[in-house]
Amino acid sequence: MVGTHAIKNGNLINTENAVVNIGRRDVQFSFSVYESLRIVEGRAVFFEDHMKRLESSAKGIKMKNSFCADEIDKWIKLLIKADDIDRATIRIYLVGGVDLFITASPILAYPDSYYENGVITYTYKGERLFPQFKTSNLLMSYIALEDSKAKGGFESILENRDGCLLEGTRSNFYALKGDELYTANDELVLSGVTRTRVLKIAKDKGYKIVFEAPKLLDIKKGLYDEAFISSTSMATMPIKSIDEYVFNSNFKQTMDLHILIRKLESKD
Amino acid sequence: MVGTHAIKNGNLINTENAVVNIGRRDVQFSFSVYESLRIVEGRAVFFEDHMKRLESSAKGIKMKNSFCADEIDKWIKLLIKADDIDRATIRIYLVGGVDLFITASPILAYPDSYYENGVITYTYKGERLFPQFKTSNLLMSYIALEDSKAKGGFESILENRDGCLLEGTRSNFYALKGDELYTANDELVLSGVTRTRVLKIAKDKGYKIVFEAPKLLDIKKGLYDEAFISSTSMATMPIKSIDEYVFNSNFKQTMDLHILIRKLESKD
């Protein structure tokens, strides 16, 4: 069953033994990077992209990664077999470059109503450290998301010092205006595995991609038709509202992209 | 012996069992706060100040602290007795507000030569998130310090977007000009337990305290006579150089403050 076992440096362990000692400097300083993947029909979706990003995240914070993609691939398969996994969310957690854990939990999925009605979001003023990389330095994301949840929100959208909406706490962010898709420049946000696909698919469908993060002020002026977020678990997820501003939309464009991304998963 | 045991939620455990499961959301998001204290002659130095800051750090990130100072005091004494501790550095680590660990390690002390010659420092451009609070969101500090160490430095001094030197990665920062002591405004830096004492002692000695973070440019112009950092383990520590700029000083003012702070410890 999903979650019974985990992997530590290639060894199958019981999940309750997936622990780190708090005396370790790398643990105390959040010197770790991670990846979240979907297992669908017993296969890790977009595995190579996730491995590339894990490597890039490690390099980005000057962490030596002692593990290679081939090993990790083998270990994920070992875990899939041990716990007879069909669908799951897998987390790869590289601590200090020297310990690599793989854990599995029931696949993260959202109710249909989220996709039909869009999700409520709130903004939070803050900028991520080393935004392109997926590190454990997540306190701001935690606080921003708690802040949004307390108001009934599903996600928090980070607003930088210039009033631009860059990304969510666990998602990338986009807004649509006519046939233009707006999103922050690559350097300013997480290099999302799903983001890469969103941009490719949108381009193929004829959208013009504008690498310019939408300003909150312009959103509130009604300059954009739709807005959405993306992540491995959400694919694209329509946004119903940002703070007090409610989009007057049926989210058709966002959901068209959604369907195409989910189709890619089975082709991967 | 120091380090044999640790405390978890009041229970004496072997230090190798001071672990957290990596599946926990608070662990994954670095949602924890901590304190480092000195044990000298079997007593926790400035204990009440550290407890106040622990409480303030928890509040600052909206973490409910399930533990009170009286309990923690009792548990530190339990650990001191169990491992027959005379001198040590104690770390209190509050994870998600629900698990409190106390670990001990040999007291952090620095060679006399550091105090005689001053330490080498390098600047790093970056600003801490929630700077007043002592949280585990320490990746930038880790990277900045590694960067300094790679160049032979002892500490890294964080330079904000305005070119001001705010604090070290594990210390507060000050510069002296005549009878004026310059340091950043309280809101911008860690509320250091030692910092509070530095400022009080300096004031008592006749210094005028100027809450204005020195600019790196002004340091390099030679506008300051001495510069130093402070922390629980260092008390005040003279700075020999910042980047390529070398102070032409015997560090007398810094070391006068140092002696007074260490005297306070035994009076506490």
Interface residues (C-beta under 8 A of the other chain):
Chain A: T15 E16 A18 V19 V20 N21 I22 G23 Q28 F29 S30 F31 Y34 I61 K62 Y93 V95 F101 T103 S105 G126 L129 F130 T135 S136 N137 L138 L139 M140 S141 Y142 I143 E146
Chain B: T15 E16 A18 V19 V20 N21 I22 G23 Q28 F29 S30 F31 Y34 I61 K62 Y93 V95 F101 T103 S105 G126 L129 F130 T135 S136 N137 L138 L139 M140 S141 Y142 I143 E146
